[in-house]
Amino acid sequence: MKKRILLTILALIIIGGSLAGIKFLQIRHMMAVGSKMVPPPETISTAPVQHQSWESVLSAVASLDAVQGVTVAAEQPGKVVAISFTPGDFIEKGAPLAKLDTSAEEAQLRAMESSRNLARTNLRRLAELADKGLISQTEFDNAKAGFQEAEAQTENIQAVIQKKNIKAPFSGRLGIRQINLGQFLKEGQEIVSLQVLDPIFVNFMLPQQELGRITSGMLVRITGDGIDKEQISGKITAIAPQVDAQTRNIRVQATVANKNEVLRPGMFVNASIVLPEQEKVFAIPGTAVLYAPYSDSVFVVEEKKDEKSGRDIKVLRQQFIRIGEKRGDFVSVLSGLQGGETVASIGVFKLRNGQAVVIDNSQAPAFEMQPKPENN
């Protein structure tokens, strides 16, 4: 019995040792194969480091103001008896806007006109008598003063009636109506806004150190939300003669044509003054930059001889750079790259230093200075 147990244990030891030996050989073979295995090269898109000339611009946040803009208000108190405009319409200078009740003034005017006419007739009669020396000069002067007073009172009533017939002071675009028929208006109560939208003023501030770089007549480009990706341009028309003592900024005003009336007073826009000098930069696509808190970098494509196969292959070298201004799809490189180098243009977050790559630009996007994406 003991002999049988010993044989069984010996057989188990032999079988276990054989299995362990086989597994050891398998693992050693896999390690040998793995040490010789080379990962396949990554397919990338590339872009050259371009030497470009960029416009030099001064940018600022601007606000829009109407060339002429008022809120038409009642100069005299009275009840609204007629409204002659449609909110939002363009109206010409002198067009009627609203009429207040003038029945009392018209009655006074008729009475005053009668008194004036009588005073004029009396003045003529007394003038003839004065020429013949039949009345004193004092009587003639009193009659003349009475006529002038009646005429002044008549003109005063006519002026009140004219003020109650409210008209547009200039041509422009009307706003929202703020009165109703039958409403009693107080003196100074608002009726409707009237704005001249074409052209329109663009007001912004620049630091005082930029004063020597700008002059009247310089081109100004306007962009912003709500402008449907349009780029509207105008010219500097005024530069304030004084600098703000608190901010040390200077106020600049540009005038921009606004035929489609896409610009409205009160809007905020981005104003860019185009300077005469051109800026020479090295430019790469913005998607080629691997942004990081410590430093930004790109992957430069270089040719290198493979030590095992002896063939020329393309590998990546991570290069730290310092970037500057962005324009469209491009970003300027202040240091770290030279013209003629090639960088990986997209998907740089998945790349690593020393990685072998192959280049395929068939599906690469087109990088533009003024991109117009179909979907935003």
C-alpha positions as CSV (number, residue, x, y, z in Angstrom):
1,M,0.0,0.0,0.0
2,K,2.8,2.4,0.9
3,K,4.6,1.5,-2.3
4,R,1.5,2.4,-4.4
5,I,1.2,5.8,-2.6
6,L,4.9,6.6,-3.3
7,L,4.5,5.7,-6.9
8,T,1.4,8.0,-7.2
9,I,3.3,10.9,-5.6
10,L,6.3,10.4,-7.8
11,A,4.0,10.4,-10.9
12,L,2.4,13.6,-9.8
13,I,5.7,15.2,-9.3
14,I,6.9,14.2,-12.7
15,I,3.7,15.5,-14.4
16,G,3.8,18.8,-12.5
17,G,7.5,19.3,-13.3
18,S,6.8,18.6,-17.0
19,L,3.9,21.1,-17.0
20,A,6.1,23.7,-15.3
21,G,8.9,23.2,-17.7
22,I,6.6,23.5,-20.7
23,K,5.0,26.7,-19.3
24,F,8.5,28.1,-18.6
25,L,9.5,27.5,-22.2
26,Q,6.3,29.1,-23.5
27,I,6.8,32.3,-21.4
28,R,10.5,32.6,-22.4
29,H,9.5,32.3,-26.1
30,M,6.8,35.0,-25.7
31,M,9.3,37.3,-24.0
32,A,11.8,36.8,-26.8
33,V,9.1,37.5,-29.4
34,G,7.9,40.6,-27.5
35,S,11.4,42.0,-27.2
36,K,11.7,41.9,-31.0
37,M,8.2,43.2,-31.7
38,V,8.0,46.8,-33.0
39,P,4.7,48.7,-32.8
40,P,3.3,49.8,-36.2
41,P,3.8,53.4,-37.1
42,E,1.0,55.9,-36.4
43,T,-0.7,57.6,-39.3
44,I,-0.7,61.4,-39.0
45,S,-1.5,64.5,-40.9
46,T,1.1,67.2,-41.1
47,A,1.5,70.9,-41.8
48,P,4.6,73.0,-42.6
49,V,5.8,75.8,-40.4
50,Q,4.9,78.7,-42.7
51,H,6.6,82.1,-42.9
52,Q,3.6,84.6,-43.1
53,S,3.0,88.3,-43.1
54,W,0.2,89.3,-40.8
55,E,-1.5,92.6,-40.5
56,S,-0.6,94.6,-37.4
57,V,-3.8,95.5,-35.6
58,L,-4.8,97.2,-32.4
59,S,-7.9,95.5,-31.0
60,A,-10.4,96.9,-28.5
61,V,-14.0,96.3,-27.3
62,A,-16.2,99.0,-28.7
63,S,-19.8,100.2,-28.3
64,L,-22.0,101.6,-31.0
65,D,-23.8,105.0,-30.8
66,A,-26.1,106.6,-33.3
67,V,-24.9,109.6,-35.3
68,Q,-28.1,111.2,-34.2
69,G,-30.5,109.7,-31.7
70,V,-33.2,111.2,-29.5
71,T,-36.3,110.1,-27.6
72,V,-39.0,112.4,-28.9
73,A,-41.0,113.8,-26.0
74,A,-43.9,116.2,-25.5
75,E,-43.0,119.8,-25.1
76,Q,-46.5,120.8,-23.9
77,P,-49.0,118.8,-21.8
78,G,-52.1,117.6,-23.5
79,K,-54.3,114.7,-24.5
80,V,-53.2,112.5,-27.5
81,V,-55.9,112.8,-30.3
82,A,-53.9,111.3,-33.2
83,I,-50.9,109.0,-33.7
84,S,-49.4,109.2,-37.2
85,F,-46.5,106.7,-37.2
86,T,-45.9,103.0,-37.2
87,P,-43.3,101.7,-34.8
88,G,-40.1,100.5,-36.5
89,D,-40.7,102.5,-39.7
90,F,-38.1,104.8,-41.4
91,I,-39.5,108.3,-41.3
92,E,-38.5,111.6,-43.0
93,K,-37.7,114.8,-41.3
94,G,-40.8,116.9,-40.6
95,A,-43.2,113.9,-40.8
96,P,-46.0,114.1,-38.2
97,L,-45.7,111.7,-35.3
98,A,-48.5,112.6,-32.9
99,K,-51.1,115.4,-32.3
100,L,-52.3,116.7,-28.9
101,D,-55.6,118.3,-28.3
102,T,-55.4,122.0,-29.4
103,S,-59.1,123.0,-29.3
104,A,-58.6,125.5,-26.5
105,E,-55.5,127.0,-28.1
106,E,-57.2,127.3,-31.5
107,A,-60.1,129.2,-29.9
108,Q,-57.7,131.5,-28.2
109,L,-55.9,132.0,-31.5
110,R,-59.0,133.1,-33.3
111,A,-59.8,135.6,-30.6
112,M,-56.2,136.9,-30.5
113,E,-56.1,137.2,-34.3
114,S,-59.2,139.4,-34.2
115,S,-57.6,141.6,-31.6
116,R,-54.4,141.8,-33.7
117,N,-56.3,142.7,-36.8
118,L,-58.2,145.4,-35.0
119,A,-55.0,146.8,-33.5
120,R,-53.4,146.8,-37.0
121,T,-56.3,148.8,-38.4
122,N,-56.2,151.3,-35.6
123,L,-52.5,151.7,-36.0
124,R,-52.9,152.5,-39.7
125,R,-55.6,155.2,-38.9
126,L,-53.5,156.8,-36.2
127,A,-50.5,156.7,-38.5
128,E,-52.4,158.9,-41.0
129,L,-53.5,161.3,-38.3
130,A,-50.0,161.4,-36.8
131,D,-48.6,162.4,-40.3
132,K,-51.1,165.3,-40.3
133,G,-50.2,166.3,-36.8
134,L,-53.7,165.7,-35.5
135,I,-52.7,163.4,-32.6
136,S,-49.8,163.3,-30.2
137,Q,-46.8,161.0,-30.6
138,T,-47.7,159.4,-27.3
139,E,-51.1,158.2,-28.7
140,F,-49.4,156.8,-31.8
141,D,-46.7,155.0,-29.7
142,N,-49.4,153.4,-27.5
143,A,-51.3,152.1,-30.5
144,K,-48.1,150.7,-32.0
145,A,-47.2,149.0,-28.8
146,G,-50.7,147.5,-28.5
147,F,-50.4,146.1,-32.0
148,Q,-47.0,144.6,-31.3
149,E,-48.3,143.0,-28.1
150,A,-51.3,141.5,-29.9
151,E,-49.0,140.1,-32.6
152,A,-46.6,138.6,-30.0
153,Q,-49.5,136.9,-28.2
154,T,-50.8,135.5,-31.5
155,E,-47.4,134.1,-32.3
156,N,-47.1,132.6,-28.8
157,I,-50.4,130.7,-29.2
158,Q,-49.3,129.6,-32.7
159,A,-46.1,128.2,-31.2
160,V,-48.0,126.3,-28.5
161,I,-50.2,124.7,-31.2
162,Q,-47.1,123.9,-33.3
163,K,-45.5,122.2,-30.3
164,K,-48.6,120.1,-29.8
165,N,-48.3,118.9,-33.5
166,I,-45.3,116.7,-32.8
167,K,-43.0,116.1,-35.9
168,A,-39.8,114.2,-36.6
169,P,-36.8,116.5,-36.0
170,F,-34.7,114.5,-38.5
171,S,-34.9,111.4,-40.7
172,G,-34.3,108.1,-39.0
173,R,-35.6,104.8,-37.7
174,L,-38.5,104.8,-35.2
175,G,-38.5,102.7,-32.1
176,I,-41.4,101.3,-30.0
177,R,-44.4,103.5,-29.4
178,Q,-44.8,104.6,-25.8
179,I,-48.1,106.5,-26.0
180,N,-51.7,105.6,-26.7
181,L,-54.7,107.5,-28.0
182,G,-56.6,109.4,-25.3
183,Q,-53.6,109.4,-23.0
184,F,-52.8,112.6,-21.2
185,L,-49.1,113.5,-21.6
186,K,-47.1,115.5,-19.2
187,E,-44.4,117.9,-20.3
188,G,-41.3,115.9,-21.2
189,Q,-43.1,112.6,-21.4
190,E,-41.5,110.2,-23.9
191,I,-43.3,109.4,-27.1
192,V,-40.9,107.3,-29.3
193,S,-37.2,106.8,-30.0
194,L,-35.7,108.1,-33.2
195,Q,-32.3,106.9,-34.3
196,V,-30.1,107.5,-37.4
197,L,-28.6,104.0,-38.1
198,D,-26.6,104.7,-41.3
199,P,-23.9,105.6,-40.7
200,I,-23.2,104.7,-37.1
201,F,-20.5,105.6,-34.6
202,V,-18.1,103.1,-33.1
203,N,-16.6,104.3,-29.8
204,F,-13.7,102.6,-28.0
205,M,-10.7,103.3,-25.7
206,L,-7.0,102.6,-26.3
207,P,-4.0,102.9,-24.0
208,Q,-2.2,106.2,-24.1
209,Q,1.0,104.5,-25.4
210,E,-0.8,103.6,-28.6
211,L,-1.6,107.2,-29.4
212,G,1.4,107.7,-31.7
213,R,0.4,104.7,-33.8
214,I,-3.0,105.9,-34.9
215,T,-4.3,108.7,-37.0
216,S,-7.6,109.8,-38.5
217,G,-8.6,107.9,-41.6
218,M,-7.1,104.5,-40.6
219,L,-9.1,101.5,-41.5
220,V,-11.2,99.9,-38.7
221,R,-12.8,96.4,-38.9
222,I,-15.9,95.6,-36.9
223,T,-16.8,92.0,-35.8
224,G,-19.1,90.7,-33.1
225,D,-22.0,88.6,-32.1
226,G,-25.2,89.1,-34.0
227,I,-23.4,90.3,-37.2
228,D,-23.8,86.9,-39.0
229,K,-20.0,86.5,-39.3
230,E,-19.9,89.6,-41.5
231,Q,-16.8,91.8,-41.3
232,I,-17.8,95.5,-41.5
233,S,-15.2,98.2,-42.0
234,G,-15.0,102.0,-41.5
235,K,-12.5,104.7,-40.7
236,I,-11.3,106.6,-37.7
237,T,-13.0,110.0,-37.8
238,A,-12.2,111.5,-34.4
239,I,-9.5,111.1,-31.7
240,A,-10.2,112.8,-28.4
241,P,-7.8,115.7,-27.6
242,Q,-7.4,114.6,-24.0
243,V,-6.5,111.4,-22.2
244,D,-8.7,110.1,-19.4
245,A,-6.9,111.1,-16.2
246,Q,-8.1,108.0,-14.3
247,T,-7.6,105.2,-16.8
248,R,-4.9,106.8,-19.0
249,N,-6.9,105.7,-22.0
250,I,-7.8,107.8,-25.0
251,R,-11.2,107.8,-26.6
252,V,-11.4,107.0,-30.4
253,Q,-14.4,107.2,-32.7
254,A,-14.8,105.5,-36.0
255,T,-17.7,105.9,-38.5
256,V,-19.0,102.8,-40.2
257,A,-21.6,102.5,-43.0
258,N,-24.6,100.5,-41.9
259,K,-26.9,100.1,-45.0
260,N,-28.4,96.8,-43.8
261,E,-28.8,98.2,-40.3
262,V,-27.3,95.1,-38.7
263,L,-25.5,97.4,-36.3
264,R,-27.6,99.0,-33.6
265,P,-26.8,101.7,-30.9
266,G,-25.9,100.1,-27.6
267,M,-24.3,97.0,-29.2
268,F,-20.8,95.8,-28.1
269,V,-18.5,94.8,-30.9
270,N,-14.8,94.1,-31.5
271,A,-12.9,96.9,-33.2
272,S,-9.6,96.3,-34.9
273,I,-7.5,99.2,-36.2
274,V,-5.4,98.0,-39.2
275,L,-1.9,99.5,-38.9
276,P,0.3,100.2,-41.9
277,E,3.2,97.9,-40.9
278,Q,3.2,94.1,-41.6
279,E,4.3,91.6,-39.0
280,K,6.5,88.7,-40.1
281,V,5.7,85.5,-38.2
282,F,6.1,81.7,-38.2
283,A,2.6,80.2,-38.3
284,I,1.3,76.7,-37.6
285,P,-2.3,75.4,-37.2
286,G,-3.7,75.9,-33.8
287,T,-4.6,72.2,-33.6
288,A,-0.9,71.3,-33.9
289,V,-0.2,72.7,-30.4
290,L,-0.3,70.4,-27.4
291,Y,-1.4,72.9,-24.7
292,A,-0.2,72.3,-21.2
293,P,0.1,74.3,-18.0
294,Y,3.9,74.1,-17.8
295,S,4.7,74.7,-21.5
296,D,3.1,74.3,-24.9
297,S,4.7,71.9,-27.4
298,V,4.4,70.5,-30.9
299,F,5.6,67.3,-32.5
300,V,8.1,67.9,-35.3
301,V,8.5,65.2,-38.0
302,E,12.1,64.1,-38.6
303,E,13.7,61.4,-40.7
304,K,15.8,58.9,-38.9
305,K,17.6,55.6,-39.9
306,D,16.1,52.5,-38.2
307,E,18.9,50.7,-36.3
308,K,17.4,47.3,-36.9
309,S,16.3,47.5,-40.5
310,G,18.6,50.2,-41.7
311,R,15.8,52.0,-43.5
312,D,14.9,55.7,-43.3
313,I,11.8,56.2,-41.2
314,K,9.9,59.2,-39.9
315,V,9.7,59.8,-36.2
316,L,8.3,62.5,-33.9
317,R,10.3,64.9,-31.7
318,Q,8.4,66.8,-29.1
319,Q,9.5,70.4,-29.2
320,F,8.5,73.0,-26.6
321,I,7.5,76.4,-28.1
322,R,6.3,79.8,-27.1
323,I,3.2,80.9,-28.9
324,G,1.8,84.4,-29.7
325,E,-1.3,85.8,-31.3
326,K,-4.0,83.7,-33.0
327,R,-5.4,84.5,-36.4
328,G,-8.2,82.3,-37.8
329,D,-7.0,78.6,-37.8
330,F,-3.3,79.6,-37.2
331,V,-1.2,80.6,-34.2
332,S,2.1,82.4,-34.4
333,V,5.2,80.8,-32.9
334,L,7.6,83.2,-31.1
335,S,10.3,80.7,-30.4
336,G,11.1,77.0,-30.7
337,L,10.5,76.4,-34.4
338,Q,12.1,77.4,-37.7
339,G,10.7,77.8,-41.2
340,G,10.6,74.7,-43.3
341,E,10.0,72.3,-40.5
342,T,7.0,70.0,-40.5
343,V,4.7,69.4,-37.5
344,A,1.9,67.0,-36.8
345,S,-1.3,69.0,-37.4
346,I,-4.1,67.2,-35.6
347,G,-4.6,64.6,-32.9
348,V,-1.4,65.6,-31.1
349,F,-2.8,64.5,-27.7
350,K,-2.3,60.8,-28.6
351,L,1.3,61.2,-29.9
352,R,4.5,60.7,-28.0
353,N,8.2,61.6,-28.3
354,G,10.2,59.2,-30.6
355,Q,7.1,57.6,-32.1
356,A,7.4,56.3,-35.7
357,V,4.8,57.7,-38.0
358,V,3.6,57.7,-41.6
359,I,2.2,60.8,-43.3
360,D,-1.3,60.8,-44.9
361,N,-2.7,64.2,-45.7
362,S,-5.6,63.0,-47.9
363,Q,-8.1,63.7,-45.1
364,A,-6.4,66.7,-43.6
365,P,-8.6,69.8,-43.1
366,A,-7.9,73.0,-44.9
367,F,-6.5,75.7,-42.5
368,E,-7.6,79.3,-43.3
369,M,-7.0,82.7,-42.0
370,Q,-10.7,83.5,-42.1
371,P,-12.5,80.2,-41.6
372,K,-16.2,80.0,-42.2
373,P,-17.5,76.8,-40.5
374,E,-20.9,75.6,-41.8
375,N,-22.1,74.6,-38.4
376,N,-21.2,76.7,-35.3
